[in-house]
Amino acid sequence: MTARILDWLLTAVLMLAVAASVIALAFVIIAPLAGQPLDAGYSVRLEAATDARSDAGGAHADIRQGSLIVTGAGLVADLFRAADVLVTGALWIVAIWMLRRVCRQVASHRPFAPDTTRGLTLAGVLILLVPAWQAVRALVWQVILFPHAPAETTLIHTFARVPEGGALRMMPDIDAGLLVAGLVLLVVAQAFRVGAEVQRDSDEIV
């Protein structure tokens, strides 16, 4: 795959990321105003309980889809959902934009440059921040959603002991593969840093 084709692909992915973030943010803002329940995007797993659905206390847990849908969670939940979309979207958009810049620098046949190293390093750090934010998001969602736990079935933290009678365990959705991807980019950035130093020495000799 040539650098030009890769640049086109990254441009298309960047446009899709921006469009998806804008649409998601618009939905998060419009849905509460239209009276739609808040899809927390939080995975829930049924453990040692007989009922598959539970409706009470302003919350609804749909175990068949494995997600928690909350009604009447209040302004804090709505604002955090919007903040989640903004933070996640910003991390991905800036990371893709930096990779696009790196691709264009490589296409210029001068890839071993300080700007390339900085771009790869920043992209790697941003990708590592995505699972870190997912972990923070999971903790905050648990704090927000616990007051709205279904009455019939206990809602418990991720690592809590399952009480008698069953529970809905809240499962954080953390993409461990992004940790590997971010670390790989950081390793490549270091390789480019060494290459930039060799290139600089070569230019001085010439």
Buried (B, 14 or more C-beta within 10 A) or exposed (E): EEBEEBBEEBBEBBEEBBEBBEEBBEBBEEBBEEEEBBBBBBBBEBBEBEEEEBEEBBBBBBBEEEBBBBBEBBEEBBEBBBEBBBBBBBBBBBBBBBBBBBBBBBBEEEBBBEEBBBBBBBBBBBBBBBBBBBEBBBEBBBEBBEEBBBEBBBBBBEEEEEEEEBBBBBBBEBEEEBBEBBEEBBEBBBEBBEBBEEBEEEEEEE
